[in-house]
Amino acid sequence: MKLGPKAAAAALILSTSLALTACGGGGAAGSNNPGAPKTTTLTLGTVQEIRSWDPAQAHVGHILQPYQAAYDSLILREPDGKLSPMLATDWKYNDTNTKLTVDLRTDVTFSDGAKFDAEAAKANLDHFKTANGPQMAQLTAVSDVAVVDADTIELNLTQPDPSLEYYLSQAAGLMGSPKALGTEGIKTEPVGSGPYVMDKAATVKDSQSVFTARKDYWNKDIQKFEKVTFKTLTDLTARTNALVSGQVDATLLDPKTGKQAEGAKMKLASNQVDWQGLLLLDRDGTKNAALGNVKVRQAINYAFDRKTIVDQVLLGQGTPTSQPFGKESGAWTEELENYYSYDPAKAKALLKEAGYETGVTLDVPAVPGFETQLAVIKQQLNDIGITLNVGAAITNTYTSDISAQKFTSILFSLFQGEPWVATNQIISTKALYNPFKNTTPELQAKIDAVEKGGKDAGKLAQEVNKYVVEQAWFAPLYRVNQMYYHNSKIAVEPQIQQAVPSLYNYSPAS
């Protein structure tokens, strides 16, 4: 079906998963001049200011990237998702996957001169568990950290966690100087062992964070620039203009602004990270009885013409899907990709079978930046007899509002991570996006199998994926193409399952 004129014409602003010098990268001649030296500066347009540089306050995705300037992680995640040594040289589980032994480098110091060793690693992991950071749940399974010797630690787990190694390449693995952890100073000036140190004089709150190459850094292979600047540009139009005018070398845009970037000869480094759609949260019908009926939830899924939405709303920059797990997770299967075809007649028949022939009402909050999507969803649900009421916009309390069961449904954009990460984000009874704690013995058995599955977790998670798709826990619409653009002065490699690349993925153009 075609979208209504209002919906099709509305401006699109893609969410990034809720969360410099004035001349940008112009300090060196660009690659268009064959005789010029390589650029020595990197200026990135970021979507959010860092509020605390304490590594325990690090987030994921585009919020993780700036921390990578100042902090090394225990494990390095390659662009394709492979886990490689960084501060940890080796790591191994015991037979029951309840103890992870980690060997550490012995030649690393922090920018304040402190030595990195097992005591420093333990101090960081202990601090992360207690600092109430946005990703503190990454170490939930870790009961304690023991120092074995100067360069070896053991992480003891209360239960297996198939994602722990991944977490140690993310926020939980960032290592700061033990002398600075928990101090007021580290909130505004990071103290790590990373490739760059903050230039405090050039850094301006809510404007830019400037870093210069650390002279005694241990791994020159990932220290590719003399200066790196993160320029805070929360507004999409401002990011577009900054890229086109040369103030930044790279930034995250969307399909509409991407056209302007392409017109200015910018290059696209694209991958798929998020899925967008409805989270049908009240699956037991606690507050909205209709949602407790699986046929109603299935009817909602059959209501959507996903391909037309992608073509007309995303300008083709996405992939229609019926499943919440991404391809790279291992839980994705071809048979679930188009499980719910566009079939309004079937949707109406299911509503009739469920006893809701006279209609269903769904209440969802407004989501800033998703006005177009909400208009389309409202239109297509109305076509099958479901009324969508869009209420007040979600605010910065949305996570606590979700936990408090304020919403029975919500339109959102969610990260498609590793199978255990995704399961504990949207499906398990511990998941933020399962606030009504919905589960069944059958589903719980499948989740338990993933938890204990080790390297088979992805394949085992296919059964979890199949269950929630068949039971219509969600109404996914599409996976979004992340539109990350850069100029010709630099080369950029996308990072799997991240909206923006890791800092290590940038280099001067050859």
FENDA-V319191 format. One record per backbone hydrogen bond with DSSP energy under -0.5 kcal/mol. NH is the residue of the N-H (numbers start at 1). CO is the residue of the C=O. If there is no record, write none. Layout:
NH_CO, NH_CO
This chain:
8_4, 9_5, 10_6, 13_369, 24_21, 25_246, 26_23, 28_25, 33_30, 34_32, 36_33, 42_227, 44_229, 45_250, 46_44, 46_231, 51_49, 53_187, 57_54, 58_55, 63_60, 64_61, 65_61, 67_64, 68_64, 68_65, 69_66, 70_66, 70_67, 71_67, 74_168, 74_173, 75_168, 76_84, 78_76, 78_82, 81_78, 84_76, 84_82, 86_74, 86_88, 87_73, 88_74, 89_103, 90_103, 92_101, 94_99, 97_94, 100_155, 101_92, 101_99, 102_100, 102_153, 103_90, 104_151, 105_87, 110_114, 111_192, 113_110, 116_108, 117_115, 118_150, 121_117, 122_118, 123_119, 124_120, 125_121, 126_122, 127_123, 128_124, 129_125, 130_126, 130_127, 131_127, 136_133, 138_135, 139_136, 140_137, 142_139, 143_141, 143_156, 144_156, 146_154, 148_146, 148_152, 149_152, 152_149, 153_102, 154_146, 155_100, 156_144, 156_154, 157_98, 158_141, 159_141, 164_161, 167_163, 168_164, 169_166, 170_167, 172_167, 173_167, 173_170, 174_171, 175_72, 176_174, 177_191, 180_177, 181_177, 183_180, 187_184, 188_184, 188_185, 189_185, 193_175, 194_70, 196_69, 197_212, 199_210, 200_198, 202_199, 203_199, 204_208, 207_204, 208_204, 209_230, 211_228, 212_197, 213_226, 214_195, 217_214, 220_218, 222_219, 223_220, 224_222, 226_40, 227_40, 228_211, 229_42, 230_209, 231_44, 231_229, 232_207, 232_230, 233_46, 233_231, 239_235, 240_236, 241_237, 242_238, 243_239, 244_240, 245_241, 246_242, 246_243, 247_242, 248_242, 249_43, 250_43, 251_485, 252_45, 253_251, 253_483, 258_254, 259_255, 259_256, 260_256, 261_257, 262_258, 263_259, 264_260, 264_261, 265_262, 266_261, 267_486, 269_484, 270_268, 271_482, 273_271, 273_480, 275_414, 276_478, 277_412, 278_475, 279_410, 280_278, 280_473, 281_279, 281_408, 282_408, 283_281, 285_282, 291_288, 292_288, 292_289, 293_290, 294_292, 296_293, 297_293, 298_294, 299_295, 300_296, 301_297, 302_298, 303_299, 303_300, 304_301, 306_304, 309_305, 310_306, 311_307, 312_308, 313_309, 314_309, 314_310, 316_310, 317_314, 318_316, 319_479, 321_477, 322_337, 329_326, 330_327, 332_326, 336_333, 337_333, 337_334, 338_334, 339_336, 341_339, 343_302, 343_341, 347_343, 348_344, 349_345, 350_346, 351_347, 352_348, 353_349, 354_350, 355_352, 356_351, 359_356, 360_385, 362_387, 364_362, 364_389, 366_392, 368_366, 370_367, 374_370, 375_371, 376_372, 377_373, 378_374, 379_375, 380_376, 381_377, 382_378, 383_379, 384_381, 385_382, 386_381, 387_360, 388_386, 389_362, 389_387, 390_388, 391_364, 391_389, 394_366, 398_395, 401_397, 402_398, 403_399, 404_400, 405_402, 406_401, 409_363, 410_279, 412_277, 414_275, 416_273, 417_415, 419_329, 422_418, 423_419, 424_420, 425_421, 425_422, 426_422, 427_423, 428_423, 431_428, 433_425, 434_431, 437_434, 444_440, 445_441, 446_442, 447_443, 448_444, 449_445, 450_446, 451_447, 452_448, 453_450, 456_453, 457_454, 460_456, 461_457, 462_458, 462_459, 463_460, 464_460, 465_461, 466_462, 467_463, 468_464, 469_465, 470_466, 471_467, 472_469, 473_468, 474_468, 475_278, 477_276, 478_276, 479_319, 480_274, 481_317, 482_271, 482_480, 483_253, 483_481, 484_269, 484_482, 485_251, 485_483, 486_267, 487_249, 490_487, 491_507, 493_505, 494_492, 496_79, 496_494, 498_495, 505_502, 506_503, 507_491, 509_489
